[in-house]
Amino acid sequence: MITLLVILCITIILFVWGKFPPDVVALMSMLSLYLSGILDITETLSGFSNTTVIMIAALFIIGEGLSRTGWTAVAGRCFVQWAKNSVPKLLVIVTLGSSLLSGFVSNTGTVAALLPVTVTAAWNAGTLPSKLLMPVAFGSNTGGLLTLTGTPPNIIASNALVENGFEGFSFFEFALIGLPLLLISILYFRYVGFRLLPNHRTKNKPMAIDQEMHKWIENYSIGDNLYRLRIRSMSPLINTKVGEWDFEGAYNVSLMRLKRRHPNPLQGIHQFVELPDSETEMRYHDIITIKGEVEDVDKFILKFHLGVIPLKPEKDTLKHEFINQEVGMAEMIITPKSVFVGKTVPLGHYLKQTGVQLLAASRNNMPLTGKIKIAAGDAFIIRGQWENIDALKSVYENLVISGSPEALSKNVDVLTPKSYIALATLVLMILMLVFKILPGAIAALICAGIMMLTRCVPITKAYKGISWTSVIMIAAMIPMGLALQKTGVAQMAANSMVETLGSISPTMLLAGIFLLTTTFSQAINNSATAVLMAPIAIMASTTLGVSPKPFMIAVAISASTAFLTPVGTTTNAMVLSSGGYKFTDYIKVGGPLLLLFFVATLLVVPLIWSF
């Protein structure tokens, strides 16, 4: 016991000190438990096979899929619009959103889905992620108290009552205390917690795709010489392939985009061909976007019997015309040693090896038109598949790609069919969790696999979307909870508390059980804490001759109040690196909230569930 307490104290000190990364501290603590003989090898490494850890890793992939398919950008934009650039309002929105969602989805699933949304919304609203991410984590813990299945301690408490011959809790019975605690959380963060949350600068600022697009449209005159044309019934283009016509060579125009359109919606759905190639077939009523000089376009229209559809030169209209979650744009600079120097190409030309299109050009800050003889220093706006743009430098040497296509692609709020596949995958996971069709880890792994197989998350990018710092730290700290139970430290502390306070009054025992449970929950998994405290709370209440229900509610509440450390709950760990938080930040912000929960429990619980 003494050895374990020394290791636990040193671990906490190192977390607070912040000299070493939290995952390294957790690994050192785990190894110390093995080297000291407290745990055997199987127990020491049990965290890495824990279903919770596996589920968290899968949830990060699902969150990455939602981010890459546009939902996080859309949600972030909606959050900012609802908040109307008011950071306090935004804080209330993300706290309430995480709480309500976690009532039906696991806390970790809630945070995994909302983490990228919140980061985007924070930067867009002119604040830092550290001002919003901790409320998301704490809100998800509180929201778990709204339903029976909201968090494992609720189920453990209810099952313990049934196993001992008492009536369990109904599905929404926890909301009787959960809603007041949720209201307390929102008011606390709105008026007090916001001032306590730190201002930590991180490097996860998303690139502002709207600002970049608007700048390119203006500086490169992208909207100039751009036309939308409809293929009429007499056009010779009908049922022919693009490759059969030398548009660039014979007519000096470049085909940019094709929209498959039907005069009768029942004949088919609208379909976009973002980057038409030589095999793309053109059909009656298709709408094609082309780029070329006015005279050349006029001749093209007459030659192929095309109708003109007005294209508004507004920035947002052009943005939706050129980019979405699959196809994007970037700025490319030509260096003196580039193979492109001296070559003559028309705007709209496709680079054959990558399928990337030269959309617009500029030289000495002046837009270029027509056919261009490329010189060193020329700047191009390129358009293509995001992954092809990202790989362009590895195909052609001596090119400079400005910005990060990877980062830009996650901030496009134009949805595609893949976006709805990603959303359906999330809904599928929620249904499997709510109705317990499959274990949580299996459900999450299946949905993560769907995300990768449908390329909502490219397989090569899936592992990059996982926060390995959080995953490793959680896996390495699980053995600490096992050691506390194995050595009898937790049992001894619990028995001592019950014997001391139980003889005074039921309210004092309720306070003691809450304080002891919340103390354990700061370092032990909330499920393990509830399993440990549930039988002790029932035994104490029956000995005193009072109802066990208020004590079991207190166990469920306090097991979900790990507000003082980043290791007490997985949700706290998940926002640690993204928010740039330190160990002391959790104590500073979570301490007052924990005190409010403690007081509210002592005042409200006995009124609803009498002794």
N, C-alpha and C positions, 0 to 999 in steps of 0.2 A: 504493500500500500504506500509506504513512504517513497519508494522508488518511483512509483507511478505519479504521485503528487508532485515530486520534483520535476519529472519530465513534463507534466502538464503545466506547471508554473513557468518553466523555461520556454515552453512553446508559446504560451500567452505573452511572455515578455518579448520574445522575438517578433511576434505578430505586431505588438504595439510599437516596438522600436522601428520597424519598417526598413531595416538595413538590408535585409535579404528579401527576394521575391516570396510571396506567400506560398506558392507551390513548393519552393525549395524548403521553406520552414516546415511545411506539412510532411514532406518526404523525410527530413531529418528526424522529426518526431516519430514517424512510423518506424524507421529503422532503429531508433532508440528503444522502442517497445520490444523489438525482436532481440536486439543485442543484450538487453537487460534480462531476458528470459521470461518476461511477462506474457508474451504471445509466442505461439509457434509459427512456423513459416506459412501455414495455411491461413491462420487468423491474421497474420501481418499483411498478407496480400489480398485478403478477402474484399477490400474496397474496390479493387480493379475488376472484380467479377460481379460486383453489386449491380442489381438491376437498375437502381436509381442512376448510377453513373452512366450506364449504357444508354438509358433513356435520355439523359441530359445531352449526351453527345449527338444522339439522333435528332433531338429537338433543335439543336443548333443548325443542323442541315435543313430541317423544315423551315426554320426562320430565315435561313439564307435563300431558300426557294421563294419565299414570300417577298423577300427584298429584291431578288433579281427579276421577278416578274412584275414589279411595279406596285404591289400592294402597300409596301411600307412608304413609298413616296406619296401615294394617294392618301393614305391615312395620315401621314405627317402633314400634308397640305391641308387636309380637312381639320386636323387638330388646330393648326395655326389659324385657319379661317374662323373656326368656332371661337377661339380665344381672342380673335381680333387683335393680335400682336400684344396681348396682355399676358405676361409671363405667369403671374399668379393664377389667372384663369386657366392657362395651359396646364399648370401644375394640378389644379383641381380635376381637369379633364382626364389626365393620364392616371391619376390616383384612382378616380372613380372607375375608369375603364378597366384597369387591371383588377380591381376588386370584384366587379361584376363578372368578368370573364373567369376569374379563378374560382368562382362559386360553382362552376360546371366543368372547368378544365383544370388539370393539375397546375399547381403554382408555378412549377418549372416550365410547363408548356406556355403558360400565360406570359411569363417574363421573356421566354425565348422568342415569342411572336412579337411582343411589344418593344423589345430592346432596340432593334434597329429603327423602328418607327419613332421612338422617343428621341433617339440621338438625332435623327433628321429634323424632327420638329423643334428640338432645342436650338439647333444652329439656325434654322430658318426664322425662329422667333427672336433671335438676337441674344440668346443666353447660352449657358454651357450645359452639357449633358449631366454634370455633377449636381445641377440644380433640380433635376427631374428623375434620375434613374433610381435613387434610393426610395423616393415615394412610390415608384412603380413596384419595387421589391417588397416594401412594407405593405403596400396596398394589396398585393397578391396574397400575402400571408393573412391579412385581415379578411379578405374576401372569401378565403377558404372556410370561414366560420358562418357562411350564409346557408350552406346546405350540408346534409349528412355526408355526401361524397366529396365535399369541397377540399378536404385534406385528410390524410390517414388518421391523425389523432381523433377526429370525430368518430370515425368508424370503430376505432379501438375502444373508445369510451363507451359507445353504445353497445358493442358486442360484450364488453366486460359486464355491463348491467344484466344483459340477457343471460349470460353464462352463470350469473349468481342469483338467478330467479327474479330479477326485477324487470320492469318494462323498459325497453330501449327507447331511443329518441326517434321521432318521425323525421321525414326527409327535410322539411323546412323548419323544424323546431329550433335549430341552432340560430336561425335568423332573428329570433327574439332578442338575442344578445349580440348577434353579428351585426345587425343594422345599426344599433346605437354605437358600437365600436367603430363601424365604418364612418359614421357621421363625425365621431370624435377625431378619427384619422384625417379626414378631409379638412375639418376646421383647424386642426393642429398645424398641418402643412401650409394651409392658406395664410394663417396669421402669425404663427410662431416658427414652425419648422423651416419655412422658406428663408428666414433670417439666419438660421443655424446651418443650413446646408452650405458646404464649401464651394469656393470658386476655383476648381482645379482645371487647368487647361490641359486638354488631351489632343492627340494627333488624329482623331477619328472624325474630323470635320468633313462632311460629304461635299463633293464638288457641286456647285450650283449650276446645274445643266441649263436652266432657263437663262441665267445671266450670260453663260458662255454662248449659247445659241443666239441670243439677241445681239451680242457683240459681233459674232461671225456674220450674221445676216446683214448688219449695217456696214461692217468694214470690208466685206467681200462682195457686197451687192448681190447676194445670193438670189434674191427675188427677181432680179432683172433677167429678161430673155427666157422666162420660164412660162410654159403654157400647158393648159390641160385641154385635151382634145378627145372627142367621142368618135368611135368607129361606127359610121353609119352603114345602112344596109347595102349600099352600092360600093362600099370600099373594097378594093382588091386585097386589103390586108386580112380580110376575114378568112379564118381557118388556115392561115399560113404561119410559119415560124419566124421569129425575129431574125434568125440567122440567114433566112432567104433574102433579106433586104440589107444592103450596105448603107444603113442610115447615115453613118458618119462620113463615109467616103463619097457617096453619091448625092446626099441631100444636106450635108453639113449640120445635122441635128443629132442630138443624143437622147436616147430613150432612158428616162430616169426611173419611172415607176408605172405599174399597170394595176388597175382596179377592175376586177371581174364583176361586171354588173349585168343584171338581167331585167328586161322590161316587166316581167312578171315575177314577183318575189317567190312564188311557189315553185319556180323552175330551179331555184338554187339559192344559196346564200352569197352575200358579198364576199369576195376574196381578193386580197391584195398580193401582188407579186412585187415585193419591195425592190428586188434587184433582178430584173428580167435578163435572161441569158439567151444564147442562140437557140435553145430548145423550147423557149417559151412560146406557146401558141396564142395567137390573137383571135378574138371572137367578136361577133357582132355585139355592139353596145358596150364593149370594153371602153374604159377611160384611161388614156395614156398621158403621162406627164413627160414633156420633152423640153429640151433646152437648146436654143439656137438664136441666131440673129433674125430680126423681124422679116427681112426679105426672104430668107431661106425658109422660115416657118410658113410664110404665106404660100410659097410655092409647094411646100410639103402638104399643106391643107388642101389645096386645089388638086394636087396630083392624086391624093388618096381619099378624096371625098370625106373629109373629117369635119365634125362640128366643134365649135369653140365653146368651152365652158369657162366662165370667169374664174380667175384664181386671185383671191384677195391678197395683196402684198403685205398683210399684217404679220407681225412677228410670230404670234402664237399659231396662226394658220400655217405658216411655213414650217414651224417646228413640228406640228402634227403631220405635215406632208412628208417629212424627211426622217424622223426618228421614232423608234418605239423600243420595246424591250429586246428585240432581236437585231434591229438595224440601227446603227448610230453614226455619229460624226466625230471627227477630231481634226486638229490642226497639225499639218506636217510641214517641216522646214527642210529644204534641199541644201545639203552641204557641198563644198567644192569638189569632193572626191566621189560624189554620188554618180551612179551609172546613168541617171536621168539627165545629167547636164548635157545640153546640146541637142536633146531629142525634141521633136515637135509633136505635140499631142493636142487634140481638141478637148475643151471642157466637156465633161460627161464620159470621158474615156475610161474604160475598165482596165485595171492592171490584171493581166491574165493569170498570174501565179497566185493571186490572193482573192480576186473578185472584188477588190476595193475600187471605188469609183472616184475620179478626180472631179469634184463638184464645182469648185470655184478656186480662183487663183488671185494672188496679189504680189506686186513687186514695188518695193520702196513705198509701201503703204497705199498703193494705188491699185484698184481692182483691174484685172485683165479679162479680156473677152476673146471669143473666137479661138483660133488655133494658136498655141503658145510654144515658142522655142524656149525650153526650160534653161534657166541660168542659176548659178549658185546664189543662195539667199532667197530664192522664190519661196513663197508660202502658199500652201494649198489647203483647202478644206476638203477632206476625204470622207467618203460615205461607204459603209459596208457592214457586214456582220461584225458585231462587237468583238468576237473572238478573232476574226481575221484582222481587224485593225490592231488588236493587241499583239498579234503575231507578225505584223508587218516588218518590224525592225529585224526580226530574225531571218526574213526572206530577202530583204533588200538592205544592204549595208549603207552606212553614211546618211541615214535619215534621222531626223529628230521629231518625235511625236510629242506634242505639247500636252501636258496634263496626263491623267490616267484614265484610259478607256474603261478599265475595270471599275473604277470609282464612279465615273459618269453614268455607266449603264444601270447602276443601282438607284439612280435618282431621276429616272425617266418615269413620268406619271401617265404615260400612254399605255393602256392595257392591250394585251394580245390574247389569242386563244390559250397560250401557255399560262397566262395569268389566271384564267378560270380553272385550268387543271390544278394549279397550285392551291387555289382557294378550295376546290372540291376535295383535294387531299387533306387540307386542314380540317374541313368539316367531317371527313371520314374518320380522322383520328379522334375528333371530339366525340363522335357517335360511339366509337369503339370504347372510349374511356368512360363515357356516361353510362352506357348500357353494359359495361364490363364484358364485352364480347371476347376480348383477348386481354392478356396481361399488358400493363402500360408500356413496358419496355418493348414487347413484341409489336404492339400497335404502332409505336413511334418508329421502330426499325422498318416496318412495312411501308409506312408513309414516307420515310426518308428514302427508301428504295424507289418508290414511285416518283419522287421528286427527281432522282438521278436518272431513272430509265426514260422519263419523258423529257429530260434535258431542261427541266425548270432550273436545275442546278447541274451544270456540266460536271461529270464525274471527276475530272481533273481539278475542279475547284471546290469539291464538296468538303474535303478535309481542311481546306483553308478557312472555311466558314465556322469551324469549331473553335471555341475559346479553350485551348488546351490548358491554359493556366488554371481556369476554373475547374475543369474536369479532373486534372491531376490532383489539385488541392483537395477536392471533395473526396476522391478515392483514397487519398493518403490519410485523411482525418477520420474516416469511418472506423478504423481499428482503435482509435482513442476511445470512442464510445463503447466498443466491445471490451476494452481493458477496464474501464470504469465499472462495468457490470461484473466482469470475471473476477476481479480482485475483491469485490464486496464493498468498495468505497461508496458507491451510489446507494446500496441497500442500508449501510450503516448510517449514512447521513439522513436518509428518509425516516428510518425508525426513530432516530433521535429527535427529529423535528416533531413527529406525531406524538411521542410520549411527553414532550415539553409543552406543546400548545393544546393538545386535545383535551386536557383536563380543565382548561380555562373556560372556553366557550366555543360553540360551533363556528362563529365568525372568525375567531382567532385561528382555529384549525384551517378554515378556508383560506385565510391569509397565508398561513404557513405552507400549505400545499401549493398555492399559487407561486410563492417565492421560491420554494425548493424546485418546483417543476421548471420555472423560467430560468433558474440558475443552471440546471442541467441542459436546458434547450440551447443555451449559448455555445455549448461545445459538443452536445450529442444530437444526433439526428432526431427530429421531432417524433418520429414513429417509435424509436427506441425509448425516448423519454416517456411517451404515453404508455407504452407497454410496461415500463418499470413502475410508474406512479399509479396506474389504474387499480391494481389489486390492493395497494397500500391505502388509497383513498377509500375504497369500498370497505376494507377491514376496519378502518378508523371510524367511519360513519356508523357502521352496524354496532360497533362496540359502544358508541355514544348513544345509540338508539335513535338516530336521526336518519332522514332520507339521504341516500347516496347521490341523488341526481345533481344537487348543486355542486358537490365536490367533483363529480365527473365532468360537469360543464367547465369548472375551473381548471381541471387537468387539460381539457381540450384547448381552452383559451390560452393558458400559459405555455403550453407546448408549442404554440404558434407565435410566441412573442420573442423570438430570437433577434432582437433589435440591436444588441450591443456588440456583436462580433460579425465579421464577414464569413465565419466558418460555421455559425450556428444553424444556418439553413442554406439550401442550395441556391435559393433566389438571391440571397445577399452576395454569395460568391459569384454569381453570374454577372452582376453589375459592377463588381469590384474594379476590374481593369478598364472597362468602358467608361466608367465615371472617374477614374483616376483616384479612387478613394484610398484613404489610409485607415488603419485599424481604429485610431482615435475618432475618426469622423462618425463611425457607427455609435460609439458611446455618446458623443456630443449630441447627435440628432435623435438616436433611439432611446436614450435615457429618459427624457421627459415624456415621450410617447408611452414607454413602458409603465411609467408611474401613473399616467392617466388611465391606462388599461387596468392597472391594479386597483385603483380607487373605484373605477366604474364597475369592475367585477364584484367588489365587496358590497357596493350599494345596490346594484341592479339584480344580480343573480338571486339573492335570497327573496326578492320581491316576486320573481317569476317562478322559481323552484324553491318552495319553502322547505325549511329544515324539518 
